[in-house]
């Protein structure tokens, strides 16, 4: 004789709605342009600007955004 118990909890798959995510990808032309921009960048100028890793990262992110605007 087997006793089967019904679980008290609800499974997450049954309680959560389906999540759909979309994302954009770079075209081949945009990738080539961006790669060319990165290859032409003098990265040592960013290193000289600061010894703080957070400032260094922030500066590179800003430069990347400016570079992307020129590509669009």
C-alpha positions as CSV (number, residue, x, y, z in Angstrom):
1,X,0.0,0.0,0.0
2,X,1.4,3.4,-1.0
3,X,0.4,6.7,0.5
4,X,0.8,9.7,-1.9
5,X,0.8,13.2,-0.6
6,X,-0.1,16.3,-2.7
7,X,2.6,18.9,-2.4
8,X,1.6,22.1,-0.5
9,X,3.7,24.4,-2.6
10,X,3.1,25.5,-6.2
11,X,5.8,24.9,-8.7
12,X,7.4,28.1,-10.1
13,X,6.6,27.1,-13.7
14,X,3.0,27.0,-12.8
15,X,2.8,30.3,-10.9
16,X,5.1,32.6,-13.0
17,X,4.1,34.1,-16.3
18,X,6.2,33.4,-19.3
19,X,9.0,36.0,-19.7
20,X,9.9,37.0,-23.3
21,X,13.2,38.9,-23.8
22,X,14.3,40.5,-27.0
23,X,17.8,41.8,-27.8
24,X,19.6,43.5,-30.6
25,X,22.7,42.3,-32.3
26,X,25.3,44.2,-34.3
27,X,25.4,43.9,-38.0
28,X,28.6,42.7,-39.7
29,X,29.3,46.3,-41.0
30,X,28.8,47.8,-37.6
31,X,31.0,45.2,-36.0
32,X,33.8,46.0,-38.5
33,X,33.5,49.7,-37.9
34,X,33.5,49.3,-34.1
35,X,36.5,47.0,-34.3
36,X,38.4,49.6,-36.5
37,X,37.6,52.2,-33.9
38,X,39.0,50.1,-31.1
39,X,42.1,49.3,-33.0
40,X,42.7,53.0,-33.7
41,X,42.3,53.9,-30.0
42,X,45.4,54.7,-28.0
43,X,44.5,52.9,-24.8
44,X,47.6,54.2,-22.9
45,X,46.0,57.7,-22.7
46,X,43.2,56.2,-20.6
47,X,45.7,54.5,-18.2
48,X,47.7,57.8,-17.7
49,X,44.5,59.7,-16.9
50,X,43.9,57.9,-13.5
51,X,45.0,55.1,-11.2
52,X,41.5,54.5,-10.0
53,X,40.0,51.5,-11.7
54,X,36.4,52.9,-11.4
55,X,37.4,56.2,-13.1
56,X,39.4,54.3,-15.7
57,X,36.3,52.1,-16.6
58,X,34.0,55.1,-16.6
59,X,36.3,57.0,-19.0
60,X,36.5,54.1,-21.4
61,X,32.7,53.7,-21.3
62,X,32.2,57.3,-22.2
63,X,34.7,57.1,-25.0
64,X,33.0,54.0,-26.3
65,X,29.6,55.8,-26.3
66,X,31.1,58.7,-28.2
67,X,32.6,56.2,-30.7
68,X,29.3,54.5,-31.2
69,X,27.5,57.8,-31.9
70,X,30.0,58.4,-34.7
71,X,29.3,55.0,-36.2
72,X,25.5,55.4,-36.3
